[in-house]
Amino acid sequence: MVTEDNYRTLYGDASTTDRAAALGLHTYDTALPQTWADDVRVVMEQSFMAKYASVFGHFVWCYDGNSIYGYPVPITSHGAHILDKYAVMKPRLPR
């Protein structure tokens, strides 16, 4: 949850570690699964938002809550926008 206290950390020039800490993440990785990153790139290109196609620097892969496989957590405003678009467009990806 973004509070007034950690807003500057999340949307300023903070490091990935600072942003993850501001979100209360404990176990995370800055390396993202390549298949997930590729899916996001395809979705963003299909929605004519290629400038947002790079997910690196906008997400960490979180393992909090006993998650074995992990899940993406946006650490920037661009990351939040990308994840919103991905959630809507993902079912349309050809398999």
N, C-alpha and C positions, 0 to 999 in steps of 0.2 A: 504494500500500500504506500502510495506517495503522500508524504506529509509535507508541510511547509518547511520543516527542518531539513529533510533530505532532498528537496526539489532541486536545489543548486547542485548537489552532488550528482544527481541523475541527469540533469540537463545542461550542466556546465562542462568544463574541461577536466573532469575527474577521470581517474584511472578505472579500469575494469574492476579491480579489487574494491575500490571505494564504492563503485556503483552497486556491485553485488552485496556488499556489506550494508549499504543503505536500504536495500530491499529485504534484508534479513536472511540472505542465502548463506548456507553453511558449507554444503558440499556441492561444488560445481566445477565445470571444466570449460576453458575457453575454446577448446577444440570441438567443433560441431560435426555430427555425422554427415559424411559427404552426400549420402542419398537424400537426406533432408534438405541440405543446402541446394542440391540440384533441383529438387521439387519446388522449392521457393523461387529459384531463378526462373523456372518455366512458368510458374503462376504469375510472377511479376511481369514477365515479358508478354504473356497472353493478355494481361490487363493493361497493356501499354504503359507500364510503369517501370521500364527497364532501368531507370536511374536508381531505383530501390532494390535492384536485383542482388546486390552483394549483401549478404547477411553478416559477414565478418566484421566484428567490432560493435555490432548492435545486439548480440545475443550471447548468453552463456548457456551451457547445457547443465541443468540442475538435477541433482540426485537426492535432494532433501525428501524427507517423509518416507524413507525405506524404499524409494523407487530404484529398481534394478536397471531399468532401461533409460531412465531420465526423460526430461522434457525441456523444450526451449523456454527460456525466460528472456524477454526483451529488457535491455538495460539502457536503451536510449529511446527518445520519442520516435525516431525513424523505425526502430525495432518494433515498437508497439503498433505502428501503422502497418508495417509489413505483416505482422502476425494477424492483425485484423483482416487484411486482404487475403492472406493465405487461408484462414479459416473459412472464408466465404467461397473461395475459388477451388480449394483442394478437391472436392468431389468431381470436378470437371476434368481433372487430369486423365489423359488416356493411359491405360496400363497394358 
